[in-house]
């Protein structure tokens, strides 16, 4: 009989009056299914036993199904609420694909320079007051240990002083007697000014290697007077790299920011810093016994914040730092989720007021600037600003510290609605970048001792510090933020689903096919063979 004829025959049989009551046929057919089913415990429910026994097994089966359903719900809820997972990539990536870390060096004893600077202005009492006010803006010059131009610190502050031109003259005098740097990059000697730029940070005046141009970091409405005036325009370097897109295809080994092809000290940065020993007294931080430098490694597109992270390079010490890059990539398929769900911002999603490129660090800095401006009506000396924003003087120093403390304690949420409105408290919700690079460094150190050098006709004694930064390996394994189904996690979810059903009931795909079989094919062929959908007539008496 052909399939079409079989269906027509079955349809006709179903229309005919049943030779047996429907309830008895259903009961018989259900018992037959229970006897043959592979689902655990079901044969006891449909078996020819007492009502109490069958009732007990029915309760057990229902409880198992209920607990199994609850566990499946928990698995599904976890899968639904965490659609984004982070895993390691399948292939290694060459360090040539990422920039060498930007290295920023800040003297812990930077303010000794300021004290010696004032010797040239011994007869100018008003200038001493002005310079001391500038020093207090950069560091805490109000300590009892502080001496300015061999005088006690009873020289008064001018809390309202800030003259931009005089400030830059003051900075230039500091830089002139800054620690001497001898720089070796990829086994080639360079002059300090060829590789390092002077920047102003939350820890004072520092030197930075491999940092992007301010035109690449800041928006066009942000003033860059400090960089332009102090670095005389040499800071304006073209760049072939961005955090989201990486290096352009036509950029070579000499692209900026700088990068290396191989690991090891010969392909890294080696800096020798020399400090005259008669300058080795604490000035800005008199309570610190440690003398030397703070060092931070960061991405070239991010301004360093040494108050958050750094390691020490003491005087008369050589420190080697082996770098391991930590790179996070994100699949394009993740873009369909909201930023809060994927916990990151793609390029151009997180708009900032002062910075062009979104990074977590830049977002936090941007928020701190806006909150300081809201609370104090001005910004700190090291902060970027627009044309109408003023720099806080010493009178506002306590307010600036309070703003920083409050902002980080409140964990403010970011909102583009009031990003440019200084009349309302800024709302900051800073998430990581969807593509991010950080640098883990493992340091080792050894003592070196001072050196004696001939300067003109005199022998002078210098404290020296050696810093060596290099990649530890030629390749690294990046991490990737991606949708769960990209890694076959839908299969894992189904595996958990089926595993729970199998654990509590013995249910499997074959069990499901049994149900389909008993509801369709078996009924059709029972009608064809026995003219009764429930099966043989004599089975009723045996049931």
C-alpha positions in Angstrom: 0.0 0.0 0.0 1.3 3.4 -1.0 1.8 6.1 1.7 -1.1 8.2 0.3 -3.4 5.2 0.3 -2.3 4.3 3.8 -3.2 7.8 5.1 -6.6 7.7 3.4 -7.3 4.3 4.9 -6.2 5.4 8.4 -8.4 8.5 8.0 -11.4 6.3 7.1 -10.7 4.0 10.0 -10.6 6.9 12.5 -14.0 8.1 11.2 -15.5 4.6 11.8 -17.0 3.9 15.2 -14.4 2.4 17.5 -14.9 -1.3 18.3 -13.6 -0.6 21.8 -14.3 2.3 24.1 -11.8 5.1 23.5 -10.8 5.3 27.2 -9.9 1.6 27.3 -8.0 1.9 24.0 -6.0 4.8 25.3 -5.3 3.1 28.6 -4.1 0.0 26.8 -2.0 2.0 24.4 -0.4 4.1 27.3 0.5 0.9 29.2 2.1 -0.5 26.1 4.2 2.7 25.8 5.2 2.6 29.4 6.3 -1.0 29.1 8.4 -0.3 26.1 9.7 3.2 27.0 13.4 3.7 27.9 12.5 6.5 30.3 13.3 5.4 33.8 10.4 4.6 36.2 7.7 5.1 33.5 6.9 1.3 33.3 6.0 1.3 37.0 3.5 4.1 36.4 1.7 2.3 33.6 2.2 -1.2 34.9 -0.5 -3.5 36.1 0.2 -2.9 39.7 -1.7 -1.5 42.7 -2.8 2.2 42.7 -0.5 3.0 45.6 2.5 1.7 43.8 1.7 3.5 40.6 0.9 6.6 42.6 4.2 6.5 44.4 6.2 6.2 41.1 4.1 9.0 39.6 5.1 11.3 42.5 8.7 10.3 42.1 8.6 10.9 38.4 6.9 14.3 38.8 9.4 15.5 41.5 12.3 14.4 39.2 10.8 16.3 36.3 10.2 19.4 38.5 13.8 19.5 39.9 15.2 18.7 36.4 13.2 21.6 35.0 14.5 24.0 37.7 18.1 23.0 37.0 17.5 23.5 33.2 16.1 26.9 33.9 19.2 27.9 35.9 21.4 26.7 33.0 19.3 28.7 30.5 19.3 31.8 32.7 23.0 31.7 33.0 23.4 31.2 29.2 20.9 34.0 28.5 22.4 36.6 31.0 26.0 35.9 30.0 25.9 35.7 26.2 29.4 37.1 26.0 32.4 35.1 27.0 36.1 35.7 27.1 38.5 33.0 25.9 42.0 32.7 24.5 42.5 32.8 20.8 43.5 29.7 18.9 46.6 31.2 17.4 49.5 33.2 18.7 50.1 36.8 17.5 53.5 38.4 16.9 54.6 41.3 19.0 55.3 43.1 15.7 51.5 43.6 15.5 51.3 45.8 18.6 53.3 48.9 19.7 56.1 48.8 22.2 54.8 50.1 25.5 55.0 53.8 26.2 57.5 54.3 29.1 57.0 57.3 31.4 59.7 58.1 34.0 59.1 60.5 36.8 61.7 61.4 39.5 60.6 60.8 43.0 63.1 63.6 43.9 62.0 65.8 41.0 61.6 68.9 43.2 65.3 69.0 44.1 65.6 70.6 40.7 63.2 73.4 41.7 65.3 74.3 44.8 68.5 74.7 42.7 66.7 76.6 40.1 65.9 79.4 42.5 69.6 80.0 43.2 69.7 82.0 39.9 67.0 84.3 41.3 68.5 84.9 44.8 67.8 88.6 44.8 64.2 88.4 43.6 62.0 87.9 46.6 58.8 88.2 44.6 59.9 85.7 42.1 60.8 83.2 44.9 57.3 83.5 46.1 55.9 83.0 42.7 58.1 80.0 42.0 57.3 78.4 45.3 53.6 78.7 44.4 54.3 76.9 41.1 56.1 74.2 43.0 53.2 73.7 45.3 50.9 73.2 42.3 53.2 70.4 41.1 54.0 68.9 44.4 53.5 69.4 48.1 56.1 72.1 48.9 54.5 73.0 52.3 56.4 70.5 54.3 58.5 71.6 57.3 61.5 69.9 55.7 61.2 72.1 52.7 63.9 74.7 52.1 63.8 77.1 49.2 67.0 78.8 48.2 68.6 77.8 51.5 65.9 79.6 53.4 63.2 78.2 55.6 59.8 77.5 54.3 58.3 80.6 55.9 58.3 82.2 52.5 54.6 82.8 51.9 52.5 81.3 49.2 50.6 83.5 46.8 47.4 81.4 46.6 46.1 83.2 43.5 49.3 83.4 41.5 49.5 81.8 38.0 51.2 83.5 35.2 51.4 81.3 32.1 54.6 82.7 30.7 56.4 82.7 34.0 55.3 79.2 34.6 56.9 78.0 31.3 60.1 79.9 32.2 60.0 78.1 35.5 59.6 74.7 33.8 62.4 75.4 31.3 64.8 76.0 34.2 63.8 72.7 35.8 64.3 70.8 32.6 67.7 72.3 32.1 69.0 70.5 35.2 66.9 67.4 34.8 68.6 64.0 35.3 70.8 63.2 32.4 69.5 60.3 30.2 71.6 58.0 27.9 69.2 56.1 25.7 69.7 52.9 23.8 66.8 51.8 21.5 67.0 48.5 19.6 70.8 48.4 20.1 71.2 51.9 18.7 72.2 55.0 20.7 69.9 58.1 20.6 69.9 61.5 22.2 67.4 62.0 24.9 65.4 64.6 23.0 65.1 62.2 20.0 63.0 59.7 21.9 61.7 61.3 25.1 59.3 64.1 25.5 58.5 66.2 28.6 55.0 65.8 29.9 53.0 67.0 32.9 51.3 64.3 34.9 49.5 63.9 38.2 52.9 63.2 39.7 54.7 66.2 38.3 57.0 66.7 35.4 58.0 63.5 33.7 59.7 62.1 30.6 57.8 59.8 28.3 58.9 57.5 25.5 56.6 56.3 22.6 53.6 58.5 23.5 51.3 59.7 20.8 51.1 63.3 19.7 48.7 65.5 21.7 46.8 66.1 18.5 46.1 62.4 18.4 45.2 62.2 22.1 43.2 65.4 22.7 40.2 66.8 20.8 40.8 69.9 18.7 39.2 72.3 21.3 41.7 71.3 24.0 44.7 73.4 24.7 48.1 71.8 24.4 50.2 74.8 25.5 52.5 72.8 27.7 53.5 70.3 25.0 53.9 72.9 22.3 55.9 75.3 24.4 58.1 72.9 26.3 58.8 70.4 23.5 59.1 73.1 20.7 56.8 71.3 18.3 59.0 68.1 18.1 56.2 66.3 19.9 54.0 66.5 16.7 54.7 63.1 15.2 52.5 61.4 12.6 51.1 58.0 13.7 50.3 54.8 11.7 48.4 53.1 14.5 45.1 53.2 16.4 43.9 51.1 19.3 41.0 49.6 17.4 42.5 49.1 13.9 46.2 48.6 14.8 48.9 49.5 12.3 48.2 50.4 8.7 49.2 47.9 6.1 51.9 50.0 4.6 53.6 50.8 7.9 57.0 49.3 8.4 59.4 48.7 11.3 60.0 52.4 11.7 56.3 53.2 12.1 55.2 55.4 15.1 54.5 54.5 17.8 57.6 52.4 17.7 57.5 48.6 17.6 59.9 45.7 17.6 60.1 42.5 15.5 61.8 40.3 18.2 61.9 39.9 21.9 65.0 40.3 24.2 67.0 43.1 25.6 68.8 43.8 22.3 65.4 44.8 20.8 64.2 46.9 23.7 64.7 50.2 25.5 67.7 50.8 27.7 67.9 54.0 29.7 70.8 55.1 31.9 69.8 58.0 34.3 72.5 60.1 36.0 71.8 62.4 39.0 74.4 64.6 40.7 74.8 63.3 44.2 74.6 66.7 45.8 71.1 66.9 44.4 70.0 63.7 46.0 67.9 65.2 48.8 64.2 64.9 49.1 62.4 68.1 48.4 58.9 67.4 47.1 58.4 64.2 49.2 60.5 64.6 52.3 58.9 61.7 54.1 60.0 59.2 51.5 63.2 57.4 52.2 63.3 55.9 48.7 65.1 58.1 46.2 64.9 57.4 42.5 62.2 57.3 39.9 58.7 56.1 39.3 58.1 54.1 36.1 54.9 53.2 34.4 54.2 51.3 31.1 51.1 52.2 29.2 49.6 52.3 25.8 50.8 55.1 23.5 47.2 56.5 23.3 46.8 56.8 27.1 48.1 59.5 29.4 49.9 57.9 32.4 48.4 58.2 35.9 51.2 57.4 38.3 49.0 57.8 41.3 47.2 54.6 40.1 50.0 52.4 39.0 53.9 52.4 38.8 57.0 50.6 39.9 60.2 52.1 41.4 63.6 52.5 39.9 65.8 53.4 42.9 69.1 55.3 42.6 72.2 53.2 42.1 70.1 50.3 41.0 69.7 48.5 37.7 66.1 47.3 37.0 65.2 44.9 34.2 61.6 44.6 33.1 60.4 41.7 31.0 57.1 42.7 29.4 54.2 40.4 28.6 51.4 42.1 26.5 47.8 41.5 27.5 45.6 42.0 24.4 41.8 41.9 24.4 40.0 41.7 21.0 36.3 41.6 20.4 34.2 39.9 17.7 32.1 42.0 15.4 29.1 39.8 16.2 29.2 41.2 19.8 28.2 44.7 18.5 24.5 43.8 18.4 24.5 43.7 22.2 24.3 46.8 24.3 27.5 48.1 25.8 26.4 47.3 29.3 25.7 43.7 28.3 29.1 43.2 26.5 30.8 45.3 29.1 32.9 47.3 26.6 32.8 50.2 24.1 33.7 49.9 20.5 35.5 52.7 18.6 33.5 56.0 18.6 30.9 54.6 21.0 32.2 56.1 24.2 32.3 59.9 23.4 34.6 61.9 25.7 34.8 65.7 26.1 38.6 66.0 26.1 40.0 62.9 24.5 39.7 61.7 20.9 40.2 58.0 21.5 38.2 56.1 24.1 40.1 54.0 26.6 39.1 53.1 30.2 42.0 55.3 31.5 41.1 58.2 29.3 37.4 57.9 30.3 38.3 58.0 34.0 40.6 61.0 33.4 37.9 62.8 31.4 35.5 62.3 34.2 37.9 63.5 36.8 38.5 66.7 34.8 34.8 67.4 34.5 34.1 66.7 38.1 37.0 68.9 39.2 35.7 71.7 37.0 32.2 71.2 38.4 33.3 71.2 42.1 36.1 73.8 42.0 35.4 75.9 38.9 38.9 75.2 37.5 41.1 72.2 36.7 44.5 71.0 37.9 47.7 72.1 36.3 48.3 68.7 34.5 44.8 68.4 33.2 43.8 69.2 29.6 41.4 72.1 29.2 39.6 74.2 26.7 40.0 78.0 26.1 37.5 79.1 28.7 38.7 76.9 31.6 41.1 78.3 34.1 43.9 76.5 36.0 43.4 76.0 39.8 45.8 78.0 42.0 47.0 76.9 45.4 43.8 78.3 46.9 41.9 75.4 45.2 44.3 72.6 46.0 42.2 71.1 48.8 39.2 71.3 46.5 41.0 69.4 43.8 42.0 66.6 46.2 38.4 66.4 47.5 37.1 66.2 43.9 39.3 63.3 43.1 38.4 61.5 46.3 34.7 62.0 45.9 34.6 61.0 42.2 36.2 57.6 42.7 34.2 56.9 45.8 30.9 57.6 44.1 31.5 55.4 41.1 29.5 57.9 39.0 27.7 56.7 35.9 28.6 58.1 32.5 25.9 60.0 30.5 26.3 61.8 27.2 23.4 64.1 28.1 25.3 66.2 30.5 28.9 65.5 29.3 29.2 69.2 28.3 27.1 70.7 31.0 29.3 72.0 33.9 26.2 73.0 35.9 25.3 69.4 36.7 27.5 66.8 38.3 29.1 64.7 35.5 27.8 61.2 35.2 30.6 58.7 34.4 30.1 55.1 33.4 33.5 54.0 32.2 33.8 50.6 30.6 36.8 49.0 29.1 37.6 49.3 25.4 36.4 46.4 23.3 40.0 46.2 22.0 42.5 46.9 24.7 46.2 46.5 25.3 48.0 46.5 28.6 51.5 45.5 29.6 52.4 43.2 32.5 56.0 43.7 33.6 58.1 41.4 35.8 61.1 43.2 37.2 64.4 42.1 38.7 67.0 44.4 40.2 70.6 44.6 41.3 72.7 47.3 43.0 75.2 49.2 40.8 76.7 52.1 42.9 77.6 55.7 41.9 79.9 56.7 39.1 82.5 59.4 38.9 82.6 61.4 35.6 84.8 64.2 34.3 82.7 67.3 33.7 85.0 69.9 32.2 88.0 70.2 34.5 86.2 68.7 37.5 85.4 65.2 38.6 81.8 64.9 39.7 80.1 62.0 41.5 76.7 60.8 40.1 74.1 58.4 41.3 73.0 56.2 38.4 69.9 54.2 37.6 69.6 51.7 34.7 66.3 50.8 33.2 65.9 48.0 30.7 62.5 47.2 29.1 61.9 44.5 26.6 59.4 41.9 25.5 59.9 38.4 27.0 58.6 36.4 24.0 58.2 36.9 20.2 54.6 35.9 20.3 51.6 36.1 22.7 48.2 34.6 22.9 45.5 37.3 22.8 42.1 37.0 24.5 38.9 37.5 22.7 35.4 38.7 23.8 32.8 36.9 21.6 29.3 35.6 21.4 28.8 32.2 23.0 27.6 30.4 19.8 30.8 31.3 18.0 32.6 28.8 20.3 29.9 26.2 20.0 28.5 27.0 23.4 25.0 26.3 22.1 26.2 22.7 21.8 27.4 22.9 25.4 24.1 24.3 26.5 22.2 21.5 24.7 24.7 19.1 26.3 23.9 20.4 29.8 20.2 20.3 28.9 20.3 16.7 27.8 22.6 15.7 30.6 20.2 17.0 33.3 17.3 15.2 31.6 19.3 12.0 31.4 20.4 12.3 35.0 16.9 12.8 36.4 14.7 10.8 34.0 17.0 8.8 31.6 15.5 10.9 28.8 17.5 11.1 25.5 17.0 11.8 21.9 15.9 8.2 21.3 13.3 8.6 24.1 12.0 11.6 22.2 11.8 9.6 19.0 9.9 6.9 20.9 7.2 9.4 21.8 7.0 10.6 18.1 6.9 6.9 17.0 4.0 6.0 19.4 2.0 9.1 18.4 2.4 8.7 14.6 3.9 5.7 12.9 2.8 3.0 15.3 -0.8 4.3 15.2 -0.8 4.3 11.4 0.5 0.8 11.1 -1.8 -0.5 13.9 -4.7 0.7 11.9 -3.3 -0.9 8.7 -2.5 -4.2 10.4 -5.3 -4.6 12.9 -8.0 -2.0 11.9 -7.6 -0.6 15.4 -5.3 2.3 16.3 -4.5 0.8 19.8 -3.2 -2.5 18.4 -4.2 -6.2 18.6 -7.6 -7.1 20.0 -6.3 -9.9 22.2 -3.9 -7.5 23.9 -6.7 -5.9 25.8 -7.5 -9.2 27.7 -3.8 -9.6 28.5 -3.4 -6.1 29.8 
